């Protein structure tokens, strides 16, 4: 039951354009509260006050979040991802089938930097074209560095098998320094050179230069009006 509740929170938050951090603050807790609940099972169950506020924010029956009224064996509904501001072309007509892993997330740092250590948070419904693709995954957008193309709280889908070209939107994993976990960036690819990977961000508009030796992967974002 606990895993079903965590999966439901992640999926529904995505549908509503929320992040776990934003929801945590709205229910009166610190920004990492729900992330700890989803990823590490702490606390084991949501307190009644948190459940009630979260149910209102996500427009869910409180029982689906683990309330005592949930009948034995009863399972909360699995919700479909819905279009969000930046990705209107996904559209309601798109059929969803199968799942891909939703990878690690966290509060945004400078230039939209987020922790990206390969940790699998949960599984999320995916388009048929990605559900059977080896290595495909999804991540949350954190921060506003790519607005108005991508907004904080969106879920984006990634196909690591697609070749990347100048102008593609990509998820880049960069090795951490001094024992820090790897970081992720969602940006537009400018160029890959011998010494630097150059990435464009929109807000504020600038080009980032990442030393080539620190780049672990560059994966193409798909299913978001960018094919």
C-alpha positions, 0 to 999 in steps of 0.5 A, spaced: 500 500 500 505 504 501 508 504 494 502 505 491 501 511 495 508 514 493 507 512 486 500 516 486 503 522 489 509 522 484 504 521 478 498 526 480 503 531 482 506 531 475 499 532 472 498 538 476 504 541 474 507 541 481 514 538 484 515 534 491 518 540 493 513 545 492 507 540 495 511 539 501 511 547 502 504 548 501 502 542 506 507 546 511 513 542 511 520 543 509 522 542 501 524 535 502 519 532 506 515 529 500 521 527 497 524 523 503 517 520 504 517 517 496 524 515 496 526 513 503 519 511 506 520 517 511 515 517 515 512 510 513 505 514 513 503 521 512 500 524 518 492 526 518 493 533 517 498 532 511 494 527 508 488 532 508 492 538 505 495 534 500 489 530 498 486 537 497 492 540 493 492 534 488 484 533 488 484 526 491 480 522 496 484 522 502 483 515 503 488 514 497 493 517 500 493 512 506 487 514 510 485 509 515 478 508 511 481 505 505 478 498 505 483 492 505 485 490 498 482 497 495 487 500 490 488 508 488 487 509 481 493 510 476 492 517 473 495 518 466 500 524 465 496 530 462 499 536 458 502 542 461 504 549 459 510 548 456 508 541 452 501 543 449 503 538 443 503 532 447 495 533 447 490 529 450 489 525 444 496 521 445 495 514 448 499 512 454 502 505 455 507 502 459 512 505 464 519 508 464 523 509 470 522 516 473 529 518 475 532 522 481 530 529 482 531 535 487 531 542 488 534 546 483 541 549 484 544 554 479 542 554 472 537 549 473 542 544 476 539 538 480 542 532 483 542 526 478 545 520 480 541 515 477 537 513 483 530 511 480 524 514 484 518 510 481 515 508 474 511 513 470 506 512 465 509 513 458 507 513 450 507 507 447 513 509 442 518 509 449 515 504 453 519 498 450 525 503 448 531 500 452 534 505 457 528 510 456 527 514 462 523 520 465 525 526 469 522 532 473 524 539 470 526 543 476 527 551 476 525 556 471 532 556 467 528 553 461 522 557 461 518 558 457 520 552 453 520 547 460 516 549 466 518 547 473 514 540 475 513 538 468 515 531 466 520 530 460 521 523 457 528 521 454 531 516 449 538 515 450 539 511 444 537 517 439 543 521 436 543 528 439 544 534 434 546 542 435 539 545 437 536 539 440 533 539 447 537 534 452 538 532 459 546 532 461 549 528 466 555 531 469 560 528 474 560 531 481 566 534 484 569 533 491 565 527 492 559 530 490 553 526 487 553 527 479 548 533 477 543 534 471 542 539 467 536 540 462 538 545 456 539 546 449 545 543 445 549 548 442 556 544 441 560 538 443 567 540 442 574 537 444 574 541 451 567 543 452 560 541 452 556 548 450 549 548 452 544 554 452 539 556 457 533 561 456 532 564 463 536 568 463 539 567 456 546 564 456 551 559 454 554 554 459 561 551 458 562 544 461 569 541 461 568 535 456 572 530 461 566 532 466 560 530 462 558 523 463 552 523 458 548 527 453 541 524 452 535 527 447 529 529 450 523 526 446 515 526 446 515 534 447 514 537 441 522 535 439 523 529 435 
